[in-house]
Amino acid sequence: MKAEERWQARFRAPRTTLPVWARQAPHHAVYRSNTSGTWEIYAWDRATGQTRQVTNRPNGTAHGDVDPTGQWIWWFADTDGDEYGVWIRQPFGGGPAEPVNVSPGYPCGLGLAANGTAAIGRACRKGFQVVLVHDNENPKLLYEHDEFASVAGISLDGSLIAINHSEHGDSRHPALRVLKSDGTVVGDLRDGSGKGVTGIRFAPVLGDRRLLVLHERRGRHEPLVWDPVTGEQREIYLRVPGEVTADWYVDGRSLLIVHNHRGRTELLRYDLAGGAMTPIDTPHGVIDAAVARPDGTVEYSWSSAAQAPVIRSSNGHVVINPGPTAPPSVPLEDIDVEGPGGRIHALVSRPIGTPQPYPTVFLLHGGPSAQDDDSFQPHVAAWVDSGFAVIRINYRGSAGYGSAWRDALHGDIGHIELADVAAVRDWVVNRGIADPERLLLSGSSWGGFLTLLGLGTQPKAWTAGIAAVPIADHTAAYEDEAEGLRAYHRALIGGSPAEFPDRYTASSPITYADMVEAPVLVLAGENDPRCPIRQIENYLDALSSEYNVYRYDATHASRVVEERIRQMRTQIDFANRVLARP
């Protein structure tokens, strides 16, 4: 198989997310899959083995769930992928789909109870709301605020609703409130400035009011169990490096622990009664999601950089097989580089059959609080197939390395991350891994922002740049972006553009557009609410260097397989041309 055929086969290979099952009808499950060529919602009756494609929309569907009774499938219908729309529900076995009686908005969480009550979070220019709907009756406003809020969960009986909120003005370090369905406050949990508490899920048992929470009291994410009525808290402390999250076992007596360290994950079972910890045997790599089944087995979505994703069970079986497996890729190499703010963990993927020093793509992740890891990434493998080394950097701001590392960006976004990128660039060039004359800076979303900023502030360091759906002008982006992103901007920079105009200007790539020397490719979504098109157009108007633009009629990241292939081909063709590669 030729290189391009191989990487296209990876994009086209059917992929499936971990099925989500109904708590009171565990044979009813929903999942997302790209089997049709677009990411859509599917229903799966595990008792009969029958599957049904629930949604069929030109730009795909991003959110879907099933209610605890297994009677209703819920999915979010946005407009042309712009993330603004309404929730739809449909009987599990099929039939008429009906819009839920809540005004359109940007989704901010969904909680479904066994009594037919739904807690729906939504955002619009007027702020953030949480509304309750019972069996699609008229909605009841439960919570409203100008600052960010989202539904963390609803108890199985529908009596308690948990809301993550930032009434204190910091959406990156939320507080937690539990309300009764009549709006009465049951309990509040907040750990103070710079230490967020985030609700995960109520215990999956009728009448159980305990809420699983993530906190940052020891400088990293760790779970605790909170009773909002009594205020009792139980912290779950593991003497392991990295970060920890968790979910419930079905009986509420144990927790399913997910331990993340250096871009790999492992699973453990934690017994709440005795504190015993039991490892769950999983392959070396990354677990995207995991869930405990009623029989005590654990199902999880696993992959590694070299091996395509698979949905497995702890009993050794493959849970669901959507079709032919994607061709394998190369394994990762870890490197550690001393940077200006501490040791930087980076990942190297080397092409086979290409001599050093390699033409190299520095592929910067989004977020910024995301993490590059050892999971299977078709776009990374495509670069490797095309003869490029790929360097991915968990710069300051990345998740997985503690709260201080993640929060180091506050007030000076962009420049701090790029100082780490520069340190890794020098390291791989000095060791003969990367060819200094063939260095491509690239990224999507926040990574696209860093790409444009790096091309302007480090013009001699890069041969070319590719920025997909980037932030190019923070002030203009703030004016046009979705309300949740505005709150995130305020949390990162310290306030709005009106409050800190100098900070917004200093971190905006448009400020340095006239300093860019390298050729640039920009990919932009026409309906992107996260990195709106107007601010990208402003940047391109200010750019004096050679540039190409690829515009597509979709949102932040396309859910259509063939569109992603077109974008990948455009990027590789651009890189080969500007780096004078055959």
Salt bridges, closest charged atoms under 4 A:
GLU4 OE2 - ARG569 NE 3.06
ASP45 OD2 - HIS28 NE2 3.96
ASP78 OD1 - ARG57 NH2 2.49
ASP78 OD2 - ARG559 NH2 3.23
GLU83 OE2 - ARG530 NE 2.87
GLU98 OE2 - ARG89 NE 2.79
ASP135 OD2 - HIS134 NE2 3.57
GLU147 OE1 - ARG490 NH2 3.17
GLU167 OE2 - ARG177 NH1 2.80
ASP170 OD2 - HIS173 ND1 2.62
ASP188 OD1 - ARG177 NE 2.60
ASP191 OD2 - ARG217 NE 2.72
ASP208 OD2 - ARG210 NH2 2.77
GLU216 OE1 - ARG406 NH2 2.64
GLU222 OE1 - HIS215 NE2 3.98
GLU222 OE1 - ARG218 NE 2.95
GLU222 OE2 - ARG220 NH2 2.82
ASP227 OD2 - ARG209 NE 2.88
GLU235 OE2 - ARG217 NH1 2.70
GLU235 OE1 - ARG218 NH1 2.84
GLU243 OE1 - HIS221 ND1 3.78
ASP247 OD1 - ARG201 NE 2.97
GLU266 OE2 - HIS259 ND1 2.73
GLU299 OE2 - ARG46 NH2 2.67
GLU299 OE2 - ARG293 NE 3.99
GLU333 OE1 - ARG350 NE 2.72
ASP334 OD2 - ARG264 NH1 2.66
ASP334 OD2 - HIS345 NE2 2.66
ASP336 OD1 - ARG262 NH1 2.94
GLU338 OE2 - ARG343 NE 2.90
ASP372 OD1 - ARG392 NH1 3.61
ASP374 OD2 - ARG264 NE 3.32
ASP385 OD1 - ARG6 NE 3.25
ASP385 OD2 - ARG10 NH1 2.37
ASP407 OD1 - ARG172 NH1 3.67
ASP407 OD2 - HIS173 NE2 2.77
ASP407 OD1 - ARG406 NE 3.05
ASP420 OD1 - ARG396 NH2 3.01
ASP426 OD1 - ARG425 NH1 3.15
ASP435 OD2 - ARG438 NE 2.74
GLU479 OE1 - ARG534 NH2 2.68
ASP480 OD2 - ARG534 NE 2.72
GLU481 OE2 - HIS489 ND1 2.74
GLU483 OE1 - ARG125 NH1 2.93
GLU483 OE1 - ARG486 NH1 3.87
GLU517 OE2 - LYS460 NZ 3.11
GLU526 OE2 - ARG551 NE 2.83
ASP528 OD2 - HIS556 ND1 2.81
GLU537 OE2 - ARG551 NH1 2.99
GLU546 OE2 - ARG577 NH1 3.08
GLU562 OE2 - ARG12 NE 2.70
GLU563 OE1 - ARG566 NH2 2.96
